[in-house]
Amino acid sequence: MEVSIRIEKPDTSPWPQWDDAQHENDMEFGDMVFELPHHTAPSNEDLVRPSSFDKWEAAIIERRWPNEQRYLELLRILATEPAYWINVIH
């Protein structure tokens, strides 16, 4: 099964610089986002945001994924752009 990790607004406008092609560990990251504390967008339950950026960052670093910088960058974007959410597309 393939997974695409997208950063988008509830109206489906994507974050322009985000590479949503599948990367190593996207499947694991996609599972993790629903295990960690998160908020769900009122208009679309498929969209989530961290409710604790510190816990998400610690979880990413703890897993020692080869591409952890990709997910830390995602957190940085979400922390500075509150209109954007994570959409995990299976």
MIKOLVO-67460 format. One line per field, with one value per residue (C-alpha): residue number from 1; residue in one letter; x, y, z. Coordinates in Angstrom, 1 decimal, padded with zeros to 4 digits. Layout:
% residues N
seq = (NUM:...)
type = (A:...)
X = (X:...)
Y = (Y:...)
Z = (Z:...)
//
This chain:
% residues 90
seq = (1:2:3:4:5:6:7:8:9:10:11:12:13:14:15:16:17:18:19:20:21:22:23:24:25:26:27:28:29:30:31:32:33:34:35:36:37:38:39:40:41:42:43:44:45:46:47:48:49:50:51:52:53:54:55:56:57:58:59:60:61:62:63:64:65:66:67:68:69:70:71:72:73:74:75:76:77:78:79:80:81:82:83:84:85:86:87:88:89:90)
type = (M:E:V:S:I:R:I:E:K:P:D:T:S:P:W:P:Q:W:D:D:A:Q:H:E:N:D:M:E:F:G:D:M:V:F:E:L:P:H:H:T:A:P:S:N:E:D:L:V:R:P:S:S:F:D:K:W:E:A:A:I:I:E:R:R:W:P:N:E:Q:R:Y:L:E:L:L:R:I:L:A:T:E:P:A:Y:W:I:N:V:I:H)
X = (000.0:001.3:000.9:001.2:001.8:000.4:000.3:-002.9:-005.6:-009.1:-010.1:-007.3:-004.9:-001.5:001.7:003.5:007.0:006.1:007.0:004.0:005.6:006.0:009.2:010.8:008.9:005.8:003.7:005.1:004.7:001.1:000.3:002.1:000.1:-003.0:-001.3:000.1:-002.0:-003.7:-006.5:-008.9:-010.1:-013.7:-014.6:-012.6:-011.8:-009.0:-006.9:-004.9:-002.5:-000.3:-001.8:001.7:004.5:007.1:005.7:005.6:009.2:010.4:008.5:010.1:013.6:013.2:012.4:015.7:014.3:016.8:014.6:013.6:014.5:011.5:009.1:010.8:010.4:006.7:006.3:008.1:005.7:002.7:004.0:004.4:001.4:-001.7:-004.0:-002.3:-003.0:-001.6:-003.5:-002.4:-003.7:-003.7)
Y = (000.0:003.5:006.5:010.1:012.7:016.1:019.5:021.3:023.6:022.3:023.6:021.1:023.9:022.2:023.7:024.6:023.5:020.2:017.0:014.7:011.8:008.7:008.6:006.0:005.8:007.7:004.7:004.6:008.4:008.2:005.7:007.8:011.0:009.2:007.7:011.0:013.8:015.7:018.0:017.1:019.8:020.6:020.5:017.4:014.6:013.4:016.5:016.5:018.8:018.2:019.2:018.9:019.8:018.8:015.3:014.9:016.1:013.7:010.8:011.6:011.9:008.7:006.6:007.6:007.5:008.2:011.0:012.5:016.0:015.7:015.2:017.8:020.3:019.3:020.2:023.5:024.4:023.5:025.4:028.6:028.1:027.4:027.2:024.0:020.5:017.0:014.7:011.1:009.6:005.8)
Z = (000.0:-000.8:001.4:000.6:003.3:002.3:004.0:003.0:004.1:004.6:001.1:-000.2:-001.1:-000.7:000.8:-002.4:-001.5:000.1:-001.8:-001.3:-003.3:-001.2:000.9:003.1:006.4:005.2:006.1:009.6:010.0:008.7:011.4:014.0:013.4:014.6:017.7:019.0:020.5:017.7:016.6:013.8:011.4:012.1:008.4:007.5:009.9:007.6:008.4:011.6:013.4:016.4:019.8:021.3:018.9:021.6:021.8:018.0:017.7:020.4:018.7:015.4:016.8:018.9:015.8:014.1:010.7:007.9:006.6:010.0:008.7:006.3:009.3:011.4:008.5:008.4:012.1:011.5:008.7:010.8:013.8:011.7:009.4:011.5:008.4:007.2:008.3:007.6:005.3:005.2:001.9:001.6)
//
